[in-house]
Amino acid sequence: MTLQNTFIDQTKIFIKAGDGGSGCVSFRREKFIPFGGPDGGNGGSGGSIILRGTRHRSTLNHFKKKHHFKADRGQSGQGNQRTGADGDPLIIEVPLGTVAYNAETNTTLGEVLEHDQELVLQEGGRGGIGNYYFRSSTNQAPRKSTPGQVRDGFWVKLELKLIADVGIVGLPNAGKSTLLSCLTAAKSKIADYPFTTLFPYLGVLDHQEQRLVLADMPGLIEGAHEGSGLGTRFLRHIERTRLLLYLVAASPEDEDQSFKDFLTCQKEVHYYNRELIDRPFMVAINKSDLIAEEDSQNYAQPFFKKGIDPVFISAKLGSGLNELLNRLHEKI
């Protein structure tokens, strides 16, 4: 099975924190102390379910075969006022950028953005109270204790939103995968047919003593914000990119096509999330080797009217990449 078929960026898991241990009913019984008082201890707390972020994972693939997670329960209290042992917490590792939702209420439980950051999905049940703590002046030999708190399990939806400095956005076959492969060590699948990239690829670029993380996003189509094509599954990943790089292809047949493609991509991004309107962006016109150099002004003119200065590149030939890198560096 290829990596293309195993990428998981959304899944559901069932979690159940540990129940609390029961309180103990016990009385002190020692030689020469025939009527010792109550000495039942409290129960221990159950283990919590905790998400922990790790930079060593980039997908949710490890949940493919395991969907149920249950933490240990707390131990019951014992005589001599001994509290039961707490249940061990259950740590679940997830890649950075993971958001957790209660799948039953669709409420957000939290998100994990940093390495070793922890998010408690469900706290363990509290331990019950032993009879030692029910003693009073009017009841010196209580036979009362309480059970530990029971935790009901529930389904959690995990959703991965990739974290990158630059998100490369464009229509299918704009050359995003080729560009990422040229700039970084990432090995995106490259072919001459739509939707070659079925999920985002990350690449790391070192430039001017600064490390940038670039993400090659699956190709957009019109109506993506409503779920068409790869739709919102792709658009979710651009929410955490610091800068959007709109990549459009030069068309020898139509000088205005590059600008039309840019408007299509920008519209879909903004329709999906209005907050992305204010996200910094750049435009690169790829496949510039297909057009004459003297015609480049005609391609750029519609962008100039919008106050946009596009960069002309050829990811295939490697031309214009230095200028692109310098501009990305300045923006970031």
N, C-alpha and C positions, 0 to 999 in steps of 0.2 A: 504494500500500500504506500502510495507516495505521500509526501508531506502536504501536497495540495489538498488531499482528502481528509487529513487528520486535524487540521487547524480548528480549534474550538474557542470561540470568544463569547459564548453564552451557554449557560447550563443551569440546571436546578439540582439542589441537594436537599436532603432531609436531615435536620439536626435535632438533637435532643440533649439538653444539658442534664447532668446527673441530679437525681433526687437527693434531698437532704436526709441524713441518717436520723433515726428515731431517738428521742430522749429516753433515758433509762430510769426505771423504778427500782431502787435498791436501798437497802438499809445496812448501816454499819453493824457488823457482827464479829466481835472479837472476844477473846477470853477476858473475863472480868468486866466486859461491857455488854451485858445481855440486852440492853435496850438502847443501842446506838441510834442516832438520828438518821434521817434520809441522806444518802450520798450518791444518788444517781446523777451521772453527768449528761451533758448535752450531746446531741448528735453532731457529726461533722457536716460541713457544707458539701454539696455536690460539685463536681467539676464543671467549669464553664466551657462553652464553645467559642473559640477565638480564631479570627482570621489574622494571619501574619503576612505582611508583604515581603517579597523577596525579589531581588534583581536577577536571580538565577533562573527564573521561569518567565516565559514570554507568552504562553497560551494557557488555556484551561484544559488542555488535553488530559491531564492526570485525573480528571473527574470522569473520564469516559467509561470506566468500569466500576467506579466506586461512587455511590450516590448517598449512602446513609452513614451518618456520623453520630455516635453516642458517647458521651463522656461518662466517667465513673461516678457512681453514687457515693455519698458520704457514709462513713461507718457509724453504727449506732453508738450511743454513749455507754459508759460502763460504770460500775461501782467505784467507790473511792473518788468520786467527783471527776472521773476521767472523761474528757471529751473525745468523741470518736474522730478518727482521722478524716481529713478532707479528701474528697475525690480529686484525682489529678485532672487539670484542665486538658482539653483536647485542642491542639494547635493544628490549624489547617492552613497550609501555605498557598498563597495566590500571587500572581504577577502584579507588579505595580500598575495602578490604574483600574483595579477591580472595584466595582460598585456592587453592594449587596442590597437586595430588596426582599421584604417579606412577600413571598409569592401569593399569599392568601389575601393580604390587604393592599398589596402594591405600594406599601410605604417604604421609604428609603431607610435602611438601617445604618448606612455609612459607606465610606470609601477608603481604600488603602492606596496611598500615593508614594510612600517612602519605604526604603528598605528597613525591615524589622519593625515597622509600624504595626500596632495591633489594634484590632477592632473586635470588641466583645459582641458576638451575635446573640448570645443568650447566657445569662448568669446562672450558675448552679443554684439548686434549691437550698434554702437555709436549713440548718439542722434543727431538730426538735429540742425541746427543753426537758431536762431531767427533773426528777422529783425534788432534788436538793434545792432547786430554785423556787419551789412552791411552798417551802416551809414558812410558817408565820407563828406569831404568838398564840393564835387561836387554833392552829393546825400544825402541830409539831411532828406529825407522822403522815405527811401527804402521800397518797398512792397515785398521784396524778403525774402524767407526763404528756408530751405532745409529739405527734409524728413529724417526720421531716417534711419539708415543702416538696410537693410533687411538681415536676416540670413536664409540661406537654410539648411534644415535638411539633415542628412545623417545617414547611418547605421554604427554602430560600433560593431566590434567583440571583445568580452571579453573572455580572455583565462586565466584560473587559473593554475599557476605552484606552487605547494605546497612548502613551506619553511620548511626545517627540517635539523637537525644536521646530522642525519644518515638515509640513504635510504637503506632499506633491499631489495636486488635484488636477484632473483633466478627463476628457472624454476617452472612451476606449481607443487604443492605438495612437494616443498622443505621443507616446515614447517615454512614459514614466518609468517603466521597468529598466529600459536601456539607460536612462539618465542616472537612476539610482546605482546601477551596476558600474557605471563609469566613475561616479563620484566616491563610492564606498566599496567595501568588500562584500556587500550583500549580493546574493545570487538569485535575483528574481527570475521567474520564468519568462522568457522572451519569445514571442512568436507573432506572426502577422495575421492575427484574427482577434475579434473583440473578446473582452473579458478574459484575457490571458491571466491577469492577476485576479485570483478568486478571493484573496484575503490580503490584508496589509503586510508588507515586508518592512522591516527596520534595517537601516544601515547606519554605520558610525563613520563620521568624517572628521579628520583632524586637519584644521586649517588655521594658520596664523596663531598657533598655540592655543586654539580653542577647539573643544570637541563638540560637534553637533550631531544630533540624532535625527536622521531623515526617515520619513515614512512614505512608502509608495502605496497609495490607496487604490483600491479597485476602481475601474472606470465608471464615471457617472453617465447617466442618460437622463433625458428630460422626464420629469415625474419621479425622480429618485426619492424626493422628500416624502412622497406618498407610498413608497415601497416598490416602485417599478425597478426592474433589473435587480441589482444587488441592494438597491434602496437604502433604507435606514440602517441596515447592518454595516454598510460602509460609512455613512455619514456620522454615525456614533463616534467613530475613531478620530475625527478631525476636531472634536470639541476641546481636546487637551493639547493641541499643537499651538506653539507660540506664534508661528507665522505660516501663512498659506502661500504656497507657490503654485499659481495657476499655470499649467503647462498646456499650450495649444499648438497645433501643428500648422505649418504654413501650407497653403493650398495653391499650387500653380494655376489652377483653373479659376479661383475666386479670391481676390485680394481681401475681401471683407469677411471671409469665412473664419479667419483666426479670431477676429473680434466677436463674431456671432457665437463662436464656441466658448469664448471667455464669458460672455453674458449668460449663456445657458448654465455653465458651471456655477457662476456666482449666484444666479437666481436660486438654483437648487440648494446651495449651501445656506443662503439667507432664509429661504422658506423653512428649512429644517430647524434652524435655531437663529432667532433674531439677534441674539447676543454676538453672533459671529460677524455681524455687519461691521463692528468696530475692530475686528481682528486685523492686525497688520498683514499685508499681502504684497506679493510681487507677481509679475507676469513674464514668462519666458516663451518666446516663439521658437518652437523646435522645428527640425527638418529644414533649416534655412539653406541647406545645400541644394534644395530643390528649386530655389528661386534666384533670380539674378540679383547681384548686390545693389544695383541701381534701383531695383524695385522695392527694396526694404522700406523706404520712406512711405510708400503707398500702403504697405501693410501696417506700419506703425501709426499712420495718421489718425485713425479712429481712436486709438489709445491715447494719443497726445491730447485730443479734444476732451478726454475724461481726466486729464492730469496724470496719466499713467505713462511711464517710460519703460517699455518692454525691453528685454534682453534677447537678442537673436543668438540662438545656439544650434549646433548640430550634435546631438548626443551620439549619433552614429560615428561621426568623424572626430568628435572631441573639440570642435571649434566653439569659441565663445564661453567655454566653461570657466576659465579663469575670471572673466568679468562677472559671471554669475556668482561664483564663490565669493568674490570680494563684496558684492552687493548683499549677499546673504549674511556675510560676516558683519557688515555694517548694521543691517537691520536687527540681527539678533543681539 
